[in-house]
Amino acid sequence: MFTPGLQLSPGVKKGPFGPFLFYLPVVAIEFMFANGRAVPGSTIPPEATQPTSRLERVLFYSLLTLLFWLPIPLGSHRPWAWAFMEVWVFAMMAGWLLSNLRTPRWQSLKPYWPLLAIFGVFQLWICIQQIPLPIGLLKSIAPTTAAAFLAADPDLTAATLSFDPNQTHVSLIKGISYWCILFLLLALIDNPKRLRTLGWVVVLTGTFQAFYGVMLALSGSETTWVLGFPNNTIATGGFRYKNHFGNFLVMCLCLGIGLLIASLSGSSGGKLKDRLNNIVNMLLGGKAVLRLCLAMMVIGLVMSHSRMANTAFFASLSIAGALGLLLIRNKSRSLTILLASLMVIDLMIVGSWFGVDKLRQEIEETSFTKETRDEVNQYGMTLIEQHPLSGTGAGSFYSSFPSVQGPGINGFYDLAHNDYLQFAIEYGVPAALLLGTAVLWSLYHAFVALRTRRDSLMQGLAFATLMAIVAELIMLTTDFHLQAPATSIYFLMMLGLAWKARFMESTGQTNARRFRHHIKIS
């Protein structure tokens, strides 16, 4: 159904900095090949590394601040909000390049270049979509698109693959900022301490959003406390759309559960009294704050009344939990009790107080006769058949869909309510499959890490990313979550963390490497 509150963003004209922003990742890659090799056995003077370390710390905390900020301004799903985000991200990227002019550390990013390359090629394709091509070349690449342009102007000599190059340009700049965020996450999260800090920031961000959303829903206020939008008993937090809010909380919950798993003891032996003490400490001791944060986010998720987000969360928890019990090495009994408590305490006890019965009733009473999303999927397939290779252009769904819209749909759809469909329509089937390759590759790394890593933090991270990717793959079938920058960036972060779970050094490995390096120097 058509979603009020998500209005079509106006076209943004190309600015003088557009080409510079596009070539920023390219410059970074060229710089890598030009300066990326350090001299074996060389040492860096302490006075040269201190300013670099300080700048990197500033960039790290700036990145954490950005992650906390993204959901606040309506999920950054407004032109002014994502423009602010882009300026912030490009400034951080420039700062990182500046900090690595004298001491480049590209080798640490070597395991992650396939993921960065896939998303880089995808942005290159969006750039091509907005470039005017000779009409003869356009006929050979996208004959249906060329015919549409020629029908409007028979004397046309050049046209773009995109039906709306302005919106495609907006998508390009936004996509480059996503690439830069992924790069910064992989580059700056370079040790277990920073990884834990990132996890806690994500958990606190989700808790803040859940608390604000629940308080606003229970307040009885007719308008929201910020910006004055209409308010009701459905929790949406800083978002305007309940499904985006639910999706965001699922991402935060997954990483929070991963942190909780990482904090468990790896040993299941010892006396019964010791095991009971470990369990009590897990539930009521130092981990109580994390458990309270998870409970708060579950309350927010239930009160969002997002049917698919709730279904995806508990389905992915069950799938990841079963895989975790089968694959995690040296697992303790605390892990089994933890997974059971997440289902029993959070769903049965907390959920019963905050509307899980009402949510279940809504799911049971869902009628496809009242929904028009299946008709949108049906008509959208026509666009894929017309433009299978080139797509209609990034951001052009709202302008291309009316050409195939048939009876049964009365509202205006600016988005497809199915990201699989929308990506195939706008970018073409090959580009959509390229993105699918990145997602499935990340899922594979999470699975392998869950099976092979012995470090508890990496096991927890693997569990979190596996659960998050499974949940997102479920949720994308019924909505446009990846169109909102906040939810899109958090999912991209989970993909990057899946590679970190596989390839990042644990604390023990880092200490051993430093010891060997010290012995070699001495």
C-alpha positions as CSV (number, residue, x, y, z in Angstrom):
1,M,0.0,0.0,0.0
2,F,1.1,3.6,-0.5
3,T,3.0,4.9,2.5
4,P,2.2,8.5,3.6
5,G,5.1,10.6,4.9
6,L,7.6,9.3,2.4
7,Q,7.4,12.0,-0.3
8,L,9.3,12.1,-3.5
9,S,12.5,14.0,-3.2
10,P,13.0,16.8,-5.7
11,G,15.6,16.5,-8.3
12,V,19.0,17.8,-7.3
13,K,21.1,19.5,-9.9
14,K,24.6,18.5,-10.5
15,G,27.1,20.6,-8.6
16,P,30.6,21.5,-9.4
17,F,31.9,19.0,-6.9
18,G,30.1,16.0,-8.4
19,P,33.0,14.7,-10.5
20,F,35.4,15.2,-7.6
21,L,33.2,13.2,-5.3
22,F,32.9,10.4,-7.8
23,Y,36.7,10.1,-8.4
24,L,37.5,10.2,-4.7
25,P,37.4,6.4,-4.3
26,V,39.3,6.0,-7.6
27,V,42.1,8.3,-6.3
28,A,42.2,6.2,-3.1
29,I,42.7,3.0,-5.1
30,E,45.4,4.6,-7.3
31,F,47.1,5.9,-4.2
32,M,47.1,2.4,-2.9
33,F,49.0,1.0,-5.8
34,A,51.4,3.9,-5.9
35,N,52.3,4.0,-2.3
36,G,50.8,0.9,-0.6
37,R,54.0,-1.1,-0.3
38,A,56.0,-0.5,2.9
39,V,59.7,-1.3,3.0
40,P,60.3,-4.6,4.8
41,G,61.9,-4.2,8.2
42,S,61.5,-0.4,8.1
43,T,60.3,1.4,11.2
44,I,58.3,4.6,11.5
45,P,59.6,7.3,13.8
46,P,57.3,7.9,16.8
47,E,57.0,11.6,16.0
48,A,55.6,10.7,12.6
49,T,53.0,8.3,13.9
50,Q,51.7,10.4,16.8
51,P,49.8,13.0,14.7
52,T,48.5,10.2,12.5
53,S,47.2,8.3,15.5
54,R,45.5,11.3,16.9
55,L,43.8,12.0,13.5
56,E,42.7,8.4,13.2
57,R,41.2,8.5,16.7
58,V,39.3,11.7,15.7
59,L,38.1,9.9,12.5
60,F,37.0,6.8,14.5
61,Y,34.9,8.8,17.0
62,S,33.5,10.9,14.2
63,L,32.4,7.7,12.4
64,L,30.8,6.5,15.7
65,T,29.0,9.8,16.0
66,L,27.7,9.6,12.4
67,L,26.3,6.1,13.1
68,F,24.5,7.5,16.1
69,W,23.2,10.4,14.1
70,L,21.9,8.7,11.0
71,P,18.5,7.5,12.3
72,I,17.7,10.7,14.1
73,P,16.7,13.0,11.2
74,L,13.9,10.8,9.8
75,G,16.4,8.0,9.1
76,S,18.3,10.5,6.9
77,H,15.7,9.8,4.3
78,R,15.3,13.4,3.2
79,P,17.6,15.4,0.8
80,W,18.9,17.8,3.4
81,A,19.6,14.9,5.8
82,W,21.6,12.8,3.3
83,A,23.3,15.9,1.9
84,F,24.6,16.6,5.4
85,M,25.7,13.0,5.7
86,E,27.6,13.1,2.4
87,V,29.5,16.2,3.4
88,W,30.4,14.5,6.8
89,V,31.5,11.3,5.1
90,F,33.6,12.9,2.4
91,A,35.3,15.1,5.0
92,M,36.2,11.9,6.9
93,M,37.4,10.2,3.8
94,A,39.7,13.1,3.0
95,G,41.0,13.0,6.6
96,W,41.8,9.3,6.3
97,L,43.7,9.9,3.0
98,L,45.6,12.8,4.7
99,S,46.5,10.6,7.7
100,N,47.9,8.0,5.4
101,L,50.0,10.2,3.1
102,R,53.2,9.4,5.1
103,T,52.4,6.0,6.6
104,P,50.1,4.1,4.2
105,R,48.6,0.9,5.7
106,W,46.8,-0.6,2.7
107,Q,48.0,-4.1,3.5
108,S,45.6,-4.3,6.4
109,L,42.7,-3.8,4.0
110,K,43.8,-6.6,1.5
111,P,41.3,-9.2,2.7
112,Y,38.4,-6.7,2.1
113,W,39.2,-5.4,-1.3
114,P,36.8,-7.8,-3.1
115,L,33.9,-6.4,-1.2
116,L,35.0,-2.8,-1.8
117,A,35.6,-3.6,-5.5
118,I,32.1,-5.0,-6.0
119,F,30.5,-1.9,-4.6
120,G,32.9,0.3,-6.5
121,V,32.0,-1.4,-9.8
122,F,28.3,-0.9,-8.9
123,Q,28.9,2.9,-8.4
124,L,30.7,3.0,-11.8
125,W,27.7,1.4,-13.4
126,I,25.4,4.1,-11.9
127,C,27.8,6.7,-13.3
128,I,27.5,5.2,-16.8
129,Q,23.7,5.3,-16.5
130,Q,23.7,9.1,-16.3
131,I,26.2,9.7,-19.1
132,P,24.6,10.8,-22.5
133,L,25.4,8.1,-25.1
134,P,25.0,8.4,-28.9
135,I,21.6,7.2,-29.9
136,G,23.0,4.5,-32.1
137,L,24.9,3.0,-29.2
138,L,21.9,3.4,-26.9
139,K,19.8,1.4,-29.4
140,S,22.2,-1.5,-29.2
141,I,22.5,-1.5,-25.4
142,A,18.9,-0.6,-24.4
143,P,16.6,-0.6,-27.4
144,T,13.4,0.0,-25.4
145,T,15.0,3.0,-23.7
146,A,16.1,4.4,-27.0
147,A,12.7,3.9,-28.5
148,A,11.1,5.8,-25.6
149,F,13.4,8.8,-26.0
150,L,13.0,8.8,-29.8
151,A,9.2,8.7,-29.4
152,A,9.4,12.0,-27.5
153,D,12.0,13.6,-29.8
154,P,12.7,11.9,-33.2
155,D,15.7,14.2,-33.8
156,L,17.5,13.2,-30.6
157,T,21.2,12.4,-31.2
158,A,22.2,11.4,-27.6
159,A,20.4,10.1,-24.5
160,T,21.1,8.4,-21.2
161,L,20.4,4.9,-20.0
162,S,18.4,6.5,-17.2
163,F,15.0,7.9,-17.6
164,D,15.8,10.4,-14.9
165,P,19.5,11.3,-15.0
166,N,19.0,14.0,-12.2
167,Q,17.8,11.3,-9.7
168,T,20.5,8.9,-11.0
169,H,23.1,11.6,-10.2
170,V,21.6,12.0,-6.7
171,S,21.8,8.2,-6.2
172,L,25.5,8.2,-7.5
173,I,26.7,10.7,-4.9
174,K,24.8,9.0,-2.2
175,G,26.2,5.6,-3.3
176,I,29.8,6.9,-3.3
177,S,29.2,8.1,0.3
178,Y,28.1,4.6,1.2
179,W,31.2,3.2,-0.4
180,C,33.3,5.6,1.7
181,I,31.5,4.6,4.9
182,L,32.2,1.0,4.2
183,F,35.8,1.8,3.5
184,L,36.2,3.8,6.7
185,L,34.6,1.0,8.7
186,L,37.0,-1.6,7.4
187,A,40.0,0.7,7.8
188,L,39.3,2.2,11.2
189,I,37.9,-0.8,13.0
190,D,41.3,-2.5,13.1
191,N,41.4,-4.1,16.5
192,P,39.1,-5.9,19.0
193,K,38.8,-2.9,21.3
194,R,37.5,-0.7,18.6
195,L,35.2,-3.5,17.4
196,R,33.6,-3.7,20.9
197,T,33.3,0.1,21.0
198,L,31.5,0.0,17.7
199,G,29.2,-2.7,18.9
200,W,28.3,-0.8,22.1
201,V,27.6,2.4,20.1
202,V,25.2,0.5,17.8
203,V,23.5,-1.0,20.8
204,L,23.1,2.3,22.5
205,T,21.9,3.9,19.3
206,G,19.2,1.2,19.0
207,T,18.3,1.6,22.6
208,F,17.9,5.3,22.3
209,Q,15.7,5.0,19.2
210,A,13.6,2.3,20.9
211,F,13.2,4.3,24.1
212,Y,12.2,7.5,22.3
213,G,9.8,5.6,20.0
214,V,8.1,3.8,22.9
215,M,7.8,6.9,25.0
216,L,6.4,8.9,22.1
217,A,3.9,6.1,21.3
218,L,2.7,5.8,25.0
219,S,2.6,9.6,25.5
220,G,-0.7,10.1,23.8
221,S,0.6,13.2,22.1
222,E,-1.2,14.0,18.8
223,T,2.1,15.1,17.2
224,T,5.7,14.1,17.5
225,W,8.0,16.0,19.9
226,V,10.3,16.9,17.0
227,L,9.1,18.4,13.7
228,G,5.4,18.0,14.7
229,F,4.4,15.0,12.5
230,P,1.1,13.2,13.3
231,N,1.6,10.7,16.2
232,N,-0.2,7.5,17.2
233,T,0.4,4.4,19.3
234,I,2.9,2.9,16.8
235,A,6.5,3.4,17.7
236,T,8.7,4.8,14.9
237,G,11.5,6.5,16.8
238,G,13.4,9.0,14.6
239,F,11.9,7.4,11.5
240,R,8.6,8.2,9.8
241,Y,7.9,4.7,8.6
242,K,7.4,1.9,11.1
243,N,9.0,-0.8,8.9
244,H,12.2,1.2,8.6
245,F,12.2,1.6,12.3
246,G,11.7,-2.1,12.8
247,N,14.4,-3.0,10.3
248,F,16.9,-0.7,12.1
249,L,16.2,-2.2,15.5
250,V,16.7,-5.7,14.1
251,M,20.2,-4.7,12.9
252,C,21.0,-3.2,16.3
253,L,19.6,-6.3,18.1
254,C,21.7,-8.6,16.0
255,L,24.9,-6.9,17.0
256,G,23.8,-6.7,20.6
257,I,23.2,-10.4,20.7
258,G,26.6,-10.9,19.2
259,L,28.2,-8.8,22.0
260,L,26.3,-10.9,24.6
261,I,27.6,-14.1,23.0
262,A,31.1,-12.7,22.9
263,S,31.0,-12.0,26.6
264,L,30.2,-15.7,27.5
265,S,32.8,-17.9,29.0
266,G,34.3,-20.3,26.5
267,S,34.5,-23.1,29.0
268,S,31.6,-25.3,30.0
269,G,33.6,-27.3,32.7
270,G,34.0,-26.7,36.4
271,K,31.8,-27.4,39.3
272,L,28.0,-27.0,39.2
273,K,28.3,-24.1,41.6
274,D,30.8,-22.3,39.3
275,R,28.6,-22.9,36.3
276,L,25.5,-21.5,38.2
277,N,27.6,-18.5,39.2
278,N,28.5,-17.8,35.6
279,I,24.9,-18.1,34.5
280,V,23.7,-15.7,37.2
281,N,26.5,-13.2,36.4
282,M,25.5,-13.4,32.7
283,L,21.9,-12.6,33.4
284,L,22.2,-10.3,36.4
285,G,25.8,-9.2,36.7
286,G,28.0,-7.0,34.5
287,K,26.0,-8.0,31.4
288,A,22.7,-6.7,32.9
289,V,23.0,-3.3,31.1
290,L,23.4,-5.1,27.7
291,R,20.4,-7.4,28.5
292,L,18.3,-4.4,29.5
293,C,19.3,-2.7,26.2
294,L,18.2,-5.8,24.3
295,A,14.9,-5.9,26.2
296,M,14.3,-2.2,25.4
297,M,14.9,-2.8,21.7
298,V,12.6,-5.8,21.7
299,I,9.8,-3.7,23.2
300,G,10.4,-1.1,20.5
301,L,10.4,-3.7,17.8
302,V,7.1,-5.2,19.1
303,M,5.5,-1.7,19.4
304,S,6.5,-0.8,15.9
305,H,3.8,-3.3,14.7
306,S,6.1,-4.1,11.8
307,R,4.9,-7.6,10.9
308,M,7.9,-8.5,8.7
309,A,10.5,-7.0,11.0
310,N,9.2,-9.1,13.9
311,T,8.9,-12.2,11.9
312,A,12.3,-11.8,10.4
313,F,13.9,-11.1,13.8
314,F,12.6,-14.3,15.5
315,A,13.1,-16.4,12.3
316,S,16.7,-15.3,11.9
317,L,17.3,-15.8,15.7
318,S,16.1,-19.3,15.4
319,I,18.2,-20.0,12.3
320,A,21.3,-18.4,13.6
321,G,20.8,-20.0,17.0
322,A,20.5,-23.5,15.5
323,L,23.6,-22.9,13.4
324,G,25.5,-21.5,16.4
325,L,24.8,-24.5,18.6
326,L,26.0,-26.8,15.8
327,L,29.0,-24.9,14.6
328,I,30.5,-22.8,17.5
329,R,33.5,-24.6,19.0
330,N,34.1,-24.9,22.7
331,K,30.6,-23.5,23.3
332,S,29.4,-23.3,26.9
333,R,26.1,-24.3,28.4
334,S,25.6,-20.6,29.0
335,L,25.2,-20.1,25.3
336,T,22.3,-22.6,25.1
337,I,20.7,-20.9,28.1
338,L,21.2,-17.5,26.6
339,L,19.6,-18.4,23.3
340,A,16.6,-19.9,25.1
341,S,16.3,-16.9,27.4
342,L,16.3,-14.5,24.4
343,M,13.2,-16.4,23.0
344,V,11.4,-17.0,26.3
345,I,12.1,-13.8,28.3
346,D,12.0,-11.3,25.4
347,L,9.2,-12.8,23.4
348,M,6.9,-14.5,25.9
349,I,7.3,-12.1,29.0
350,V,8.3,-8.7,27.7
351,G,6.3,-9.1,24.4
352,S,3.1,-10.0,26.2
353,W,3.2,-6.8,28.2
354,F,3.8,-4.6,25.1
355,G,1.5,-5.9,22.5
356,V,2.8,-9.1,20.9
357,D,-0.7,-10.6,20.9
358,K,-2.0,-7.6,19.0
359,L,0.9,-8.0,16.5
360,R,0.1,-11.7,16.1
361,Q,-3.5,-10.8,15.4
362,E,-2.5,-8.3,12.8
363,I,-0.4,-10.9,11.0
364,E,-3.2,-13.4,11.1
365,E,-5.7,-10.9,9.8
366,T,-3.5,-9.7,6.9
367,S,-5.5,-10.0,3.7
368,F,-3.9,-9.9,0.3
369,T,-7.1,-8.5,-1.1
370,K,-6.5,-5.3,0.8
371,E,-2.8,-5.1,-0.3
372,T,-1.6,-3.9,-3.6
373,R,2.0,-4.9,-3.3
374,D,1.5,-8.1,-5.2
375,E,0.1,-6.1,-8.2
376,V,3.1,-3.8,-8.0
377,N,5.4,-6.8,-8.2
378,Q,3.4,-8.1,-11.2
379,Y,3.5,-4.9,-13.1
380,G,7.1,-4.3,-12.1
381,M,8.2,-7.5,-13.8
382,T,7.1,-5.9,-17.0
383,L,9.7,-3.2,-16.5
384,I,12.4,-5.9,-15.9
385,E,11.4,-7.6,-19.2
386,Q,11.6,-4.3,-21.1
387,H,15.0,-3.3,-19.6
388,P,16.7,-6.5,-18.4
389,L,20.3,-5.4,-18.9
390,S,20.5,-1.6,-18.4
391,G,17.6,-0.9,-16.1
392,T,15.7,2.3,-16.1
393,G,18.2,4.2,-14.1
394,A,19.0,4.6,-10.4
395,G,16.2,6.5,-8.6
396,S,13.8,6.4,-11.6
397,F,11.2,3.9,-10.3
398,Y,8.6,6.6,-9.6
399,S,8.9,7.9,-13.2
400,S,9.1,4.6,-15.0
401,F,6.5,2.6,-13.1
402,P,3.4,4.6,-14.3
403,S,4.1,3.4,-17.9
404,V,3.3,-0.2,-16.9
405,Q,0.9,0.4,-14.0
406,G,-2.4,-1.3,-14.6
407,P,-5.8,-1.7,-12.9
408,G,-6.0,-2.5,-9.2
409,I,-3.6,0.2,-8.1
410,N,-5.1,3.6,-7.2
411,G,-2.3,5.1,-5.2
412,F,1.0,6.6,-6.3
413,Y,4.0,4.3,-5.8
414,D,7.3,6.2,-5.6
415,L,9.1,3.0,-4.4
416,A,8.4,-0.6,-5.1
417,H,8.0,-2.0,-1.6
418,N,10.3,-4.8,-2.6
419,D,14.0,-4.0,-2.9
420,Y,14.8,-7.1,-5.0
421,L,12.3,-5.9,-7.6
422,Q,13.4,-2.2,-7.4
423,F,17.1,-3.0,-7.8
424,A,16.4,-5.2,-10.8
425,I,14.2,-2.5,-12.4
426,E,16.5,0.5,-11.8
427,Y,20.0,-1.1,-12.2
428,G,19.3,-4.1,-14.4
429,V,19.5,-7.8,-13.7
430,P,23.3,-8.1,-14.0
431,A,24.0,-5.2,-11.5
432,A,21.4,-6.6,-9.1
433,L,23.1,-10.0,-9.3
434,L,26.4,-8.3,-8.6
435,L,25.0,-6.9,-5.4
436,G,23.5,-10.3,-4.5
437,T,27.0,-11.8,-4.9
438,A,28.4,-9.3,-2.3
439,V,25.6,-10.2,0.1
440,L,25.9,-14.0,-0.3
441,W,29.7,-13.8,-0.2
442,S,29.4,-11.9,3.2
443,L,27.0,-14.5,4.4
444,Y,29.5,-17.2,3.5
445,H,32.2,-15.5,5.5
446,A,30.0,-15.2,8.5
447,F,29.2,-18.9,8.3
448,V,32.8,-19.9,7.9
449,A,33.8,-17.6,10.8
450,L,31.1,-19.1,13.0
451,R,32.6,-22.6,12.3
452,T,36.3,-21.9,12.4
453,R,37.0,-18.9,14.7
454,R,37.9,-19.7,18.3
455,D,38.0,-16.2,19.7
456,S,34.7,-15.4,21.5
457,L,34.5,-11.9,20.1
458,M,34.8,-13.2,16.5
459,Q,32.3,-15.9,17.2
460,G,29.8,-13.4,18.5
461,L,30.4,-11.1,15.5
462,A,29.9,-14.0,13.1
463,F,26.6,-14.9,14.9
464,A,25.5,-11.3,14.7
465,T,26.3,-10.8,11.0
466,L,24.8,-14.2,10.0
467,M,21.6,-13.3,11.9
468,A,21.5,-9.8,10.4
469,I,22.0,-10.9,6.8
470,V,19.3,-13.6,7.1
471,A,16.9,-11.2,8.7
472,E,17.5,-8.6,6.0
473,L,17.1,-11.0,3.1
474,I,13.7,-11.8,4.6
475,M,12.6,-8.2,5.1
476,L,13.7,-7.0,1.7
477,T,10.9,-9.0,0.1
478,T,8.1,-6.8,1.4
479,D,9.6,-3.2,1.6
480,F,12.1,-0.7,0.5
481,H,14.5,-0.7,3.5
482,L,17.6,-0.1,1.4
483,Q,16.2,3.2,0.1
484,A,16.6,4.9,3.5
485,P,20.2,5.8,4.2
486,A,20.2,4.8,7.9
487,T,19.0,1.3,7.3
488,S,21.0,0.9,4.2
489,I,24.3,1.9,5.9
490,Y,23.7,-0.3,8.9
491,F,23.1,-3.3,6.6
492,L,26.2,-2.4,4.7
493,M,28.1,-2.2,8.0
494,M,26.9,-5.7,8.8
495,L,28.2,-7.0,5.5
496,G,31.6,-5.5,6.2
497,L,31.6,-6.9,9.8
498,A,31.0,-10.4,8.4
499,W,34.3,-10.1,6.5
500,K,35.9,-8.8,9.8
501,A,34.6,-11.8,11.6
502,R,36.4,-14.0,9.1
503,F,39.7,-12.2,8.6
504,M,40.3,-9.8,11.6
505,E,43.0,-10.7,14.0
506,S,41.9,-11.6,17.6
507,T,43.5,-10.1,20.6
508,G,45.8,-13.2,21.1
509,Q,46.9,-13.1,17.4
510,T,47.7,-9.4,17.6
511,N,49.8,-9.8,20.8
512,A,51.7,-12.7,19.2
513,R,52.4,-10.7,16.1
514,R,53.7,-7.8,18.1
515,F,55.9,-10.1,20.2
516,R,57.4,-11.7,17.0
517,H,58.0,-8.2,15.6
518,H,59.7,-7.1,18.8
519,I,61.9,-10.1,18.8
520,K,62.8,-9.6,15.2
521,I,63.8,-6.0,15.8
522,S,65.8,-6.7,18.9
